[in-house]
């Protein structure tokens, strides 16, 4: 939602916060999204 501004104002920082929360719970797409943007290191 926040990443694309769907129904809420676009807010990159808020999007990252929500994607990080999802990634911490092993959500594969959230992990992919963060890696794609270079916000986390790839697993060795």
Secondary structure as GFF3:
##gff-version 3
##sequence-region A 1 44
A	DSSP	alpha_helix	12	24	.	.	.	ID=ss1
A	DSSP	alpha_helix	28	36	.	.	.	ID=ss2
###
